[in-house]
Amino acid sequence: VDGFWSFKDYEHVLVTGLEVTPDFAVQGSGFLDFDFTYKRQISLSSATSIDNTTIQIIIDNSTFDYQYANQTGRDIRFYDSTFSTKFHYWIKEWNYDGESKFWVRIPDSGTSEFYLAYGHSTAISESNATNVFEFFDDFEDGSLDLTLWEGDTNGFTECNGYLFAGTSCNNYGRNGYRLTSIKEWTGSYVMEVKVYIDYTNWGGFQAAGWHESTSDGIGAGFYSYDDYYAVQDDGSTSQYYDNYADDWVILTLTANGASSKASYYNVADNSYYNFSINNGGLSDEVIALGKWQCDCRMNESYRAWWDQISVRNYDPTTYTIQIGNQTNANVVDNNVTFKTTLSPGNHTIYFSVKDNTTLWSSKSDRWLYINDQPIGTIVSVSSTLVYTNGTYDTVDSNTIHMWRLDEGSGSSTSDDGSYGWSGYLYNSPSWVTGKSGSALEFDGDNDYVRSSGQTSTNTGEVTIEAWIKLDGDVDSESTIYAWGACPVQLRVTTSEKLKLNAYFDNGGNQYLTGSTTLVPGVWYHVAATISESGDTMKLYINGTEDASYSLSSSNYLYNWGWYDAIGYNGGNWWSSDYFEGIIDEVRVSNISRSASDIGNYLDTDNITFKGSATDQSGYVAAYSWTSSLDGELSTQATFTIHESNLSFGNHTITFKAQDETGAWSVPKTINITVRSFPYAKITSVEPWYVNIGT
């Protein structure tokens, strides 16, 4: 109470996470630098459902103590729940010690509470209906506001704070004149007019409405010698009996399509009448007063005047409003809380407060460390489909070439396919360890393999398969395999994607590019198929279809008859560079193999998992690979496992990384499938010996 500060208290806090929004708070009472002495919380039964809705607030002696406000209401204000945004408002009625009505514009949807502030001896009223409503005129200008109105302006007169029908004040008007707004309206709105009916002839007049044509609009008014009122939709009219002569009426017209309605409130006898109107909705329509929507019952006289007109946005929600108790607007709550997002690293947080005399307190500080979350990535998993408990015969009756590349040395390689052609090595590609046994590594300069034979014989169907591993990024599009019977080439693009080139009679060049980016240093099984009978071109990676293209039924592969080549296309048909990387187990078939058939050819021994992770504020301390079927697989970023160590079925593989503080990355997942070859067992051979002869 003497103004002395205690010693500072502090503590160290460790927060982990990718995005952190810590709460900071201070204990104790203080003062808000605010101009108004009192406030009351206004609570809505539900949050506002639209932006810029207008809500009517009504106070009386049971909900508001007028002695704390200015007698004229000039110190009334409305604020959001944090007192950071002032709301536009209009005092419709102010009755000191009685009932008062306000219209408040709520700018944001989702608002469920705000504040009424008051208690300021020198405040000037900010009540302004123009800022609250979409359209407003109280006819206080002394002459018609031609920035708002057009049409038959000579048939209406503004004077003494009213809009009179007629060419002078207190005169008779003609219902053949229509006063219209300059602004056109599209959407859903609510119009409210306050109008006095002194006299109407049989034809009456339209007191409120929107008009575009006689069949497109909505209106409501009075007719037949004051005894009836009428509502009108897109061309039809309904009449109802009541006597409104010499009465003020508040007429509310809601234009909301099929849910439109008109509400008549007789101020004198406090009576309401509501009627539905089947309206087609507003579309580029103008506010219309005087002449009926239907352009009918015209050339009749009437005597009436409008006090005001307003238009607000239609809000489908009905709100119950609760006004809270009066509290001191200058006193802040004991706990001040806010949220923010901080960058990773060491932070010193300072907090201070200012009192109502603009004096600031001493700073209180706290140390805070924000640790970023590591980011883990699955680089590759190869293969994602494996078979165990058996072997698959890679050479069948449809295999024309099977270049296993298992020699390990020499200048040629054998072909286990039906053609049996040797493959000759040009410019010394290197023998290296392959996917299975040995393989050939090509330097991308000038080395390749070419077949010893050539033919143009083909079935109109072909499948080209190989295991490949890129040495690095592809600088120039290169060839994996070039088929000589027909111009067909399996290639890799500069974006490290597969590409299939083919030339057809009646079709010319056709190209198909895959969607998967190949990662250097990773083994991939790649395949390409063409089928004249199925009219398709397809690409596969690791047994999964990567791209497909539908051919015309008139497309037939062009019969060429040249040598087959591995690692280069010989400069034929399409420009190409030499392949840079390792190629193994090349198979060519005279059928378009299915996805399952291609999948059977995949490696049946090992699966290689590659992951990586980064950490911005520290370092990666641990890795985790888990299977949904078998649990933990490894704690290394990269590892290889034999498929026999995995259970049969579909595995969801999860990879994540941990930093030095124990924070884990967001898990990444990939699916693999382990299948089994059929199991064969000889149960008996009887008899187990046979005598030959006597």
C-alpha positions in Angstrom: 0.0 0.0 0.0 3.0 2.3 0.5 4.1 1.8 -3.1 7.2 -0.4 -2.4 7.9 -3.4 -4.7 8.8 -6.8 -3.3 12.0 -8.7 -4.5 11.6 -10.3 -7.9 10.6 -13.9 -8.0 11.7 -16.0 -11.0 11.9 -19.6 -12.2 13.1 -21.5 -15.3 10.6 -23.1 -17.7 11.2 -25.6 -20.4 8.5 -25.8 -23.1 8.7 -28.2 -26.1 6.7 -28.3 -29.3 6.7 -27.1 -32.8 4.3 -24.2 -32.2 4.1 -22.9 -28.6 1.4 -20.6 -27.2 2.3 -20.3 -23.5 0.0 -18.3 -21.2 1.5 -15.5 -19.1 -0.3 -14.1 -16.0 0.2 -11.6 -13.2 -1.4 -11.8 -9.7 -2.7 -8.7 -8.0 -5.1 -5.8 -8.5 -4.4 -2.9 -10.9 -6.1 -0.1 -12.9 -7.0 0.0 -16.6 -6.4 3.3 -18.3 -10.0 3.7 -19.4 -12.2 6.8 -19.7 -15.4 5.3 -18.3 -16.1 4.5 -14.7 -18.7 1.7 -15.0 -19.3 -1.3 -17.1 -21.9 -4.1 -17.5 -21.3 -7.3 -19.3 -23.9 -8.1 -22.0 -24.2 -11.9 -22.7 -26.0 -13.4 -25.7 -27.7 -16.8 -25.5 -25.6 -17.9 -28.5 -22.7 -16.5 -30.4 -23.5 -14.2 -33.4 -23.9 -16.2 -36.6 -23.0 -13.5 -39.1 -20.6 -10.5 -39.4 -22.1 -7.0 -39.0 -25.3 -8.1 -37.3 -27.3 -5.5 -35.4 -28.8 -6.3 -32.0 -31.3 -4.3 -30.1 -30.5 -3.8 -26.4 -33.3 -2.7 -24.0 -32.6 -1.4 -20.5 -34.9 -0.2 -17.8 -34.8 0.4 -14.0 -34.6 -3.4 -13.3 -31.4 -3.9 -15.4 -29.8 -0.5 -15.2 -29.2 2.2 -12.5 -29.6 5.5 -14.4 -28.1 7.6 -11.7 -24.6 6.5 -12.7 -25.0 7.6 -16.4 -25.4 11.0 -17.9 -29.0 12.2 -17.9 -28.9 12.6 -21.7 -27.2 9.3 -22.4 -24.3 10.9 -24.1 -21.7 8.8 -22.2 -23.2 5.4 -23.4 -20.6 3.2 -25.2 -20.3 -0.4 -26.3 -17.0 -2.3 -26.4 -15.9 -5.9 -27.2 -14.9 -8.2 -24.4 -11.3 -6.9 -24.2 -12.2 -3.2 -24.5 -10.0 -3.0 -27.5 -12.8 -2.4 -30.1 -15.6 0.1 -29.9 -18.9 -0.9 -31.4 -21.1 1.5 -33.4 -24.4 2.1 -31.8 -27.6 4.2 -32.1 -29.8 5.4 -29.3 -33.3 4.8 -30.6 -35.0 5.9 -27.4 -33.6 7.3 -24.2 -35.9 7.6 -21.2 -33.9 8.5 -18.0 -35.3 6.3 -15.2 -37.5 4.5 -17.8 -37.1 2.1 -20.8 -34.3 2.9 -23.3 -33.5 1.2 -26.6 -30.2 0.9 -28.5 -29.2 -0.7 -31.7 -25.6 -2.0 -31.6 -23.6 -3.3 -34.6 -21.5 -6.4 -33.8 -18.7 -6.5 -36.4 -17.6 -10.2 -36.0 -19.5 -13.5 -36.0 -18.8 -15.7 -33.0 -19.3 -12.8 -30.5 -21.2 -14.0 -27.4 -20.4 -11.2 -24.9 -19.5 -7.5 -25.0 -19.7 -4.6 -22.6 -21.9 -1.5 -22.0 -19.7 1.3 -20.6 -20.9 4.6 -19.1 -20.0 7.1 -16.4 -18.1 10.0 -18.0 -19.0 13.5 -17.1 -17.6 15.2 -20.3 -18.3 12.5 -22.9 -19.9 13.5 -26.2 -22.5 11.2 -27.6 -21.4 9.0 -30.5 -24.8 7.7 -31.3 -25.0 7.4 -35.1 -27.6 5.3 -37.0 -25.8 5.6 -40.3 -22.8 3.7 -38.9 -25.1 1.0 -37.5 -27.4 0.2 -40.3 -26.9 -0.7 -44.0 -29.3 2.2 -44.8 -30.8 4.9 -42.6 -32.7 8.1 -43.0 -34.5 10.0 -40.2 -35.6 12.9 -42.6 -34.0 15.5 -40.4 -32.1 17.3 -43.2 -34.9 19.7 -44.1 -34.8 18.5 -47.7 -34.7 15.1 -49.4 -31.2 13.6 -49.4 -30.5 13.0 -53.0 -27.4 10.9 -52.2 -29.9 8.3 -50.9 -33.1 8.7 -53.0 -34.1 9.0 -56.6 -37.3 8.2 -58.6 -40.4 10.4 -58.3 -38.7 12.8 -55.8 -41.2 15.5 -56.8 -44.0 13.5 -55.2 -42.5 13.7 -51.7 -41.5 16.5 -49.3 -39.2 16.4 -46.3 -39.9 18.9 -43.5 -40.2 19.1 -39.7 -38.3 15.9 -39.4 -40.7 13.8 -41.5 -41.1 12.6 -45.1 -44.5 13.6 -46.4 -46.3 12.2 -49.3 -47.1 15.1 -51.5 -45.5 18.3 -52.9 -45.7 20.2 -49.6 -45.9 19.5 -45.9 -49.2 18.2 -44.5 -50.5 17.9 -48.0 -52.0 14.9 -49.8 -49.9 12.6 -52.0 -50.6 10.5 -55.0 -49.9 6.7 -54.9 -48.8 6.8 -58.5 -45.4 8.2 -57.3 -42.6 5.9 -56.2 -39.6 7.1 -54.2 -36.7 4.7 -54.7 -33.2 4.2 -53.2 -30.1 4.8 -55.3 -28.6 1.7 -53.8 -29.6 -1.7 -55.2 -30.0 -4.7 -52.8 -29.1 -8.3 -53.3 -29.3 -10.9 -50.5 -31.4 -11.0 -47.2 -32.3 -7.8 -45.3 -34.8 -6.4 -42.8 -36.4 -3.0 -43.4 -38.1 -1.1 -40.6 -40.2 2.1 -41.2 -42.2 4.2 -38.7 -45.1 5.8 -40.6 -48.2 7.8 -39.6 -51.5 7.0 -41.5 -53.7 10.1 -41.5 -56.0 9.1 -44.4 -56.0 6.7 -47.3 -58.4 6.5 -50.2 -59.4 3.1 -51.7 -56.0 2.6 -53.4 -53.9 3.3 -50.4 -50.1 3.3 -50.6 -47.0 1.1 -50.0 -45.3 2.0 -46.8 -42.2 -0.3 -47.2 -40.9 -2.5 -49.9 -38.2 -3.4 -52.5 -38.9 -3.2 -56.2 -37.3 -4.4 -59.5 -40.4 -5.2 -61.6 -44.1 -5.9 -61.0 -43.2 -9.7 -60.7 -40.0 -9.3 -58.8 -40.3 -7.5 -55.4 -41.9 -7.3 -52.0 -44.1 -4.7 -50.4 -46.4 -3.9 -47.5 -48.7 -0.9 -46.8 -52.3 0.3 -46.2 -55.4 0.8 -48.4 -59.2 1.1 -48.5 -60.0 4.1 -46.4 -57.7 3.2 -43.5 -59.5 0.0 -42.7 -57.1 -2.5 -44.3 -53.5 -3.3 -44.5 -51.9 -5.3 -47.3 -48.8 -7.4 -48.0 -47.6 -8.2 -51.4 -45.0 -10.7 -52.8 -43.8 -11.2 -56.4 -47.1 -10.1 -58.1 -49.8 -11.4 -55.7 -51.6 -9.5 -53.0 -53.2 -10.4 -49.6 -55.5 -8.0 -47.7 -56.3 -8.0 -44.0 -58.8 -5.9 -42.0 -57.8 -3.5 -39.3 -58.2 0.2 -38.7 -55.0 2.2 -38.7 -56.4 5.7 -39.3 -54.6 8.4 -37.2 -52.0 5.9 -35.8 -48.3 5.5 -35.8 -47.3 2.1 -37.1 -43.8 0.4 -37.1 -43.8 -1.8 -40.1 -41.0 -4.4 -40.3 -40.4 -6.1 -43.7 -38.1 -9.1 -43.8 -36.9 -10.1 -47.3 -35.4 -13.6 -46.9 -36.8 -15.6 -49.8 -39.5 -18.1 -48.9 -39.2 -17.1 -45.2 -40.1 -13.4 -45.9 -42.7 -11.7 -43.7 -44.3 -8.4 -42.7 -44.9 -7.3 -39.1 -47.3 -4.4 -38.2 -46.9 -2.9 -34.8 -49.6 -0.3 -33.8 -47.9 2.0 -31.3 -51.2 3.3 -29.9 -52.8 0.0 -28.9 -49.5 -2.0 -28.6 -50.8 -4.7 -31.0 -48.8 -6.9 -33.5 -49.8 -8.6 -36.7 -47.3 -10.9 -38.5 -47.9 -12.4 -42.0 -45.7 -14.6 -44.2 -44.8 -13.6 -47.7 -43.5 -16.1 -50.3 -40.8 -13.9 -51.9 -38.2 -15.1 -54.4 -35.4 -13.2 -52.8 -33.8 -9.8 -53.5 -31.6 -9.4 -56.6 -30.6 -5.9 -57.6 -33.8 -4.4 -56.2 -34.3 -0.9 -54.8 -36.2 0.4 -51.7 -39.6 1.6 -52.9 -42.1 3.9 -51.1 -45.5 5.1 -52.3 -46.5 3.2 -55.4 -47.5 -0.4 -54.9 -45.2 -3.2 -56.0 -47.8 -4.4 -58.5 -48.1 -0.9 -60.2 -51.8 -1.2 -59.4 -54.5 0.8 -57.6 -52.8 4.0 -58.7 -53.9 7.6 -59.0 -55.5 7.6 -55.5 -54.8 10.2 -52.9 -53.5 9.5 -49.4 -52.1 11.5 -46.5 -49.2 9.9 -44.5 -45.7 10.7 -43.3 -42.6 8.7 -42.4 -40.6 9.4 -39.3 -37.6 7.1 -40.2 -36.5 4.1 -42.3 -33.6 1.7 -41.6 -32.3 -1.5 -43.3 -30.1 -4.0 -41.5 -28.6 -7.4 -42.4 -30.8 -10.4 -41.9 -29.7 -12.6 -39.0 -31.4 -16.0 -38.7 -30.5 -16.3 -35.0 -32.7 -15.1 -32.2 -30.8 -14.0 -29.2 -31.7 -13.9 -25.6 -29.9 -11.0 -24.0 -28.7 -10.9 -20.4 -27.3 -7.7 -18.9 -24.9 -8.2 -16.0 -24.3 -6.3 -12.8 -22.5 -3.0 -12.7 -18.8 -3.2 -12.0 -15.9 -0.7 -11.9 -14.6 -0.3 -15.5 -11.2 0.9 -14.3 -10.2 -2.1 -12.2 -8.5 -5.0 -14.0 -9.0 -8.6 -13.0 -6.4 -10.2 -10.7 -5.2 -12.5 -13.5 -4.1 -11.0 -16.8 -3.6 -13.7 -19.4 -2.7 -13.7 -23.1 -1.4 -16.1 -25.7 1.3 -15.7 -28.3 3.6 -17.8 -30.5 7.3 -17.6 -29.8 10.3 -18.5 -31.9 12.6 -21.4 -30.7 15.4 -20.2 -28.4 16.0 -18.5 -25.0 13.5 -15.7 -24.1 13.5 -13.3 -21.2 9.9 -12.2 -20.6 9.3 -8.8 -19.0 5.9 -7.7 -17.6 4.8 -4.3 -16.2 1.6 -2.5 -15.6 0.4 1.2 -15.8 -2.0 2.8 -13.3 -4.7 5.3 -14.0 -2.2 8.2 -13.5 0.0 6.8 -16.3 2.7 5.6 -13.9 4.4 2.3 -14.8 5.4 -0.4 -12.4 8.9 -1.9 -12.2 9.4 -4.8 -14.6 9.0 -8.4 -13.5 10.9 -10.9 -15.6 10.9 -14.6 -16.3 13.3 -16.8 -18.3 11.6 -19.1 -20.9 13.2 -21.6 -23.3 11.2 -22.6 -26.4 12.4 -25.9 -27.9 11.4 -26.6 -31.5 10.1 -30.0 -32.5 12.4 -32.1 -34.7 11.2 -32.9 -38.2 11.4 -36.5 -39.4 11.1 -37.7 -43.0 10.9 -41.1 -44.5 13.3 -41.0 -47.4 12.5 -44.4 -48.9 11.4 -47.9 -48.1 12.3 -50.5 -50.7 10.6 -52.8 -51.4 7.0 -52.2 -50.2 5.8 -55.6 -51.5 7.8 -58.7 -50.6 7.4 -62.5 -50.6 8.9 -65.1 -48.3 9.0 -68.8 -47.7 9.7 -69.6 -51.4 11.2 -68.4 -54.7 9.7 -67.0 -57.8 10.8 -68.2 -61.2 11.8 -65.0 -63.1 12.0 -66.8 -66.4 8.8 -68.2 -67.9 7.5 -68.9 -71.4 6.9 -65.2 -72.0 10.4 -64.1 -71.1 12.3 -63.2 -74.2 15.3 -61.6 -72.4 16.6 -62.1 -68.9 19.9 -60.2 -68.4 20.8 -61.2 -64.8 24.2 -59.4 -65.1 25.7 -61.8 -62.5 29.0 -62.5 -64.3 30.9 -60.1 -62.1 33.7 -59.7 -64.7 34.3 -59.8 -68.5 33.1 -57.9 -71.5 29.8 -59.7 -72.1 26.7 -61.0 -70.3 24.4 -63.9 -71.0 20.7 -63.8 -71.7 18.6 -66.5 -69.9 15.5 -65.6 -72.0 14.1 -67.5 -75.0 16.2 -65.4 -77.4 19.5 -66.3 -75.7 21.3 -63.3 -77.1 24.6 -62.2 -75.5 25.0 -58.7 -74.3 28.3 -56.9 -75.2 29.7 -54.3 -72.9 30.9 -51.1 -74.6 33.4 -48.6 -73.0 33.7 -50.6 -69.8 30.8 -50.3 -67.5 31.9 -51.4 -64.0 31.0 -54.7 -62.4 29.6 -54.0 -58.9 27.5 -55.7 -56.2 23.9 -55.5 -57.4 20.4 -56.0 -56.0 20.9 -59.8 -56.5 24.5 -60.9 -57.1 26.4 -58.7 -59.4 25.3 -55.7 -61.5 26.6 -53.1 -63.9 27.4 -49.5 -62.9 27.3 -47.0 -65.8 29.3 -43.7 -65.5 27.0 -41.6 -67.6 29.7 -40.7 -70.1 29.7 -43.3 -72.9 29.3 -46.9 -71.5 26.4 -49.2 -72.3 25.4 -52.8 -73.2 24.1 -53.9 -76.7 22.5 -57.2 -77.6 24.2 -59.5 -80.1 21.0 -60.1 -82.1 18.2 -58.1 -83.6 14.6 -58.7 -84.8 11.4 -56.9 -85.6 9.3 -59.8 -84.4 6.8 -58.7 -81.7 3.3 -59.5 -80.4 2.2 -55.9 -79.9 2.7 -56.4 -76.2 5.8 -55.8 -74.2 7.0 -55.5 -70.6 10.4 -54.0 -69.7 11.7 -54.5 -66.1 14.9 -53.7 -64.2 16.3 -52.9 -60.8 18.0 -49.5 -60.8 19.8 -47.2 -58.4 20.7 -43.6 -59.4 24.1 -42.3 -58.5 22.8 -38.7 -58.2 20.5 -36.1 -59.7 19.8 -36.6 -63.4 21.3 -33.8 -65.4 20.1 -34.9 -68.8 17.3 -37.4 -69.7 18.8 -40.8 -70.1 17.9 -44.3 -71.2 17.5 -47.3 -68.9 16.6 -49.8 -71.7 15.9 -49.4 -75.4 13.9 -52.2 -77.1 15.0 -52.9 -80.7 12.0 -54.9 -82.1 9.9 -51.7 -81.8 10.8 -48.1 -80.9 10.1 -48.4 -77.1 12.4 -46.9 -74.5 12.3 -46.9 -70.7 14.0 -43.7 -69.5 14.5 -41.4 -66.5 13.9 -37.6 -66.7 15.9 -34.7 -65.2 13.3 -34.5 -62.5 14.2 -38.1 -61.5 10.9 -39.6 -62.8 10.3 -42.6 -65.0 9.4 -42.0 -68.7 8.1 -44.3 -71.4 8.7 -43.4 -75.1 7.0 -45.3 -77.9 6.4 -44.9 -81.6 3.1 -46.2 -83.2 1.7 -46.6 -86.7 -1.3 -44.2 -86.9 -0.3 -42.6 -83.6 3.3 -41.3 -83.9 5.2 -40.5 -80.8 3.5 -41.2 -77.5 5.1 -40.3 -74.1 4.2 -41.3 -70.5 5.9 -39.7 -67.5 5.6 -41.1 -63.9 4.6 -39.2 -60.8 7.2 -40.5 -58.3 10.5 -38.8 -57.7 13.3 -41.4 -57.5 15.8 -40.8 -54.7 19.5 -41.3 -55.6 21.2 -44.1 -53.8 18.0 -46.2 -53.4 17.2 -49.4 -55.2 13.9 -49.3 -57.2 12.2 -51.9 -59.3 11.0 -50.1 -62.4 8.7 -51.5 -65.1 7.0 -50.3 -68.3 4.2 -52.1 -70.2 2.5 -51.5 -73.6 -0.5 -53.4 -74.7 -2.1 -53.1 -78.2 -5.0 -55.3 -77.1 -5.6 -53.3 -74.0 -4.8 -50.0 -75.6 -2.6 -48.9 -72.6 0.8 -47.7 -71.7 1.8 -48.1 -68.0 4.7 -47.4 -65.6 5.3 -49.1 -62.3 7.7 -48.5 -59.4 8.2 -51.3 -56.8 5.1 -53.1 -58.1 2.8 -50.1 -57.8 1.3 -48.4 -60.8 2.9 -45.0 -61.2 1.3 -43.7 -64.4 -1.1 -44.9 -67.1 -2.2 -43.7 -70.6 -5.0 -44.9 -72.8 -4.1 -45.5 -76.5 -6.3 -45.3 -79.5 -7.5 -48.7 -80.7 -5.9 -47.8 -84.1 -2.4 -47.5 -82.6 0.0 -50.3 -83.4 3.7 -50.5 -82.5 6.0 -49.7 -85.4 8.0 -52.7 -86.5 11.7 -51.6 -86.4 14.1 -54.5 -86.0 17.3 -53.1 -84.3 19.5 -54.1 -81.4 18.4 -54.0 -77.7 20.5 -51.8 -75.4 21.0 -51.2 -71.7 22.1 -47.8 -70.4 21.8 -45.9 -73.8 19.5 -45.8 -76.8 22.3 -45.7 -79.4 21.1 -42.3 -80.5 18.0 -43.8 -82.2 14.6 -42.1 -82.3 14.8 -39.7 -79.4 17.8 -37.8 -78.1 19.2 -39.3 -74.9 22.1 -39.2 -72.6 23.9 -42.2 -71.1 22.5 -43.6 -67.8 24.5 -42.9 -64.6 23.9 -45.4 -61.9 23.5 -49.2 -61.3 21.3 -51.5 -63.4 20.5 -55.1 -62.5 18.2 -58.0 -63.3 16.8 -56.8 -66.6 13.8 -58.7 -67.9 11.9 -58.2 -71.2 8.6 -60.1 -71.9 6.4 -60.5 -74.9 3.2 -59.8 -72.9 1.9 -56.9 -70.9 2.4 -58.2 -67.4 -0.1 -57.3 -64.6 0.8 -55.5 -61.4 0.7 -58.7 -59.4 2.9 -60.4 -61.9 5.4 -57.6 -61.7 5.2 -57.6 -57.9 6.1 -61.2 -57.9 9.5 -60.3 -59.5 10.5 -58.0 -56.6 13.3 -58.8 -54.2 12.3 -61.5 -51.8 15.2 -61.1 -49.4 15.7 -57.7 -47.8 13.8 -54.5 -47.2 15.8 -51.3 -46.8 14.4 -48.4 -44.7 15.9 -44.9 -45.0 14.9 -41.9 -42.8 16.3 -38.5 -42.0 15.6 -35.8 -39.4 16.6 -32.2 -38.6 16.3 -30.1 -35.4 16.6 -26.3 -35.5 17.6 -25.5 -31.9 19.5 -28.7 -31.0 20.4 -32.0 -32.4 18.6 -35.3 -33.2 19.4 -37.8 -30.5 17.3 -40.9 -31.4 15.3 -42.6 -34.1 12.4 -45.0 -34.0 11.0 -47.4 -36.6 7.9 -49.4 -35.6 5.5 -51.8 -37.3 1.8 -52.0 -36.6 2.2 -55.8 -36.6 5.6 -56.4 -35.1 6.4 -53.4 -32.9 9.8 -51.8 -32.8 12.0 -52.6 -35.8 15.0 -50.4 -35.4 16.5 -47.3 -33.6 18.7 -46.3 -36.5 17.9 -43.8 -39.3 18.7 -46.4 -42.0 18.6 -50.1 -41.7 17.9 -53.3 -43.7 15.8 -56.2 -42.5 15.2 -59.7 -44.0 11.5 -60.2 -44.8 11.4 -63.4 -42.8 11.7 -61.2 -39.7 8.3 -59.6 -40.5 4.8 -61.1 -40.0 2.6 -61.8 -43.0 0.1 -59.0 -43.7 -0.2 -55.3 -44.2 2.2 -53.3 -42.1 1.9 -49.6 -41.2 5.5 -48.5 -40.7 6.0 -45.4 -38.5 9.2 -43.3 -38.3 9.9 -40.5 -35.9 13.0 -38.8 -34.4 13.7 -37.4 -30.9 15.8 -34.4 -30.0 18.2 -34.0 -27.0 15.3 -32.7 -24.8 13.1 -35.7 -25.4 10.7 -34.1 -27.8 9.6 -36.4 -30.6 8.8 -35.3 -34.2 5.4 -35.8 -35.8 5.3 -39.5 -36.8 5.5 -40.3 -40.5 4.0 -43.5 -41.9 4.3 -45.8 -45.0 2.6 -49.1 -45.8 4.4 -52.3 -46.8 2.9 -55.8 -47.5 4.5 -59.2 -46.7 3.1 -62.2 -48.5 4.1 -65.9 -48.6 4.7 -68.2 -51.4 2.6 -71.4 -51.3 4.0 -74.1 -49.1 4.7 -77.6 -50.6 5.6 -80.7 -48.6 6.0 -84.3 -49.7 4.0 -86.3 -47.2 4.8 -89.8 -48.6 6.1 -91.8 -51.5 5.0 -95.5 -51.6 6.4 -97.9 -52.1 9.8 -96.3 -51.3 11.6 -99.1 -53.2 10.8 -101.2 -56.3 12.4 -104.4 -57.6 13.1 -104.5 -61.3 13.0 -108.0 -62.8 12.4 -111.3 -61.1 
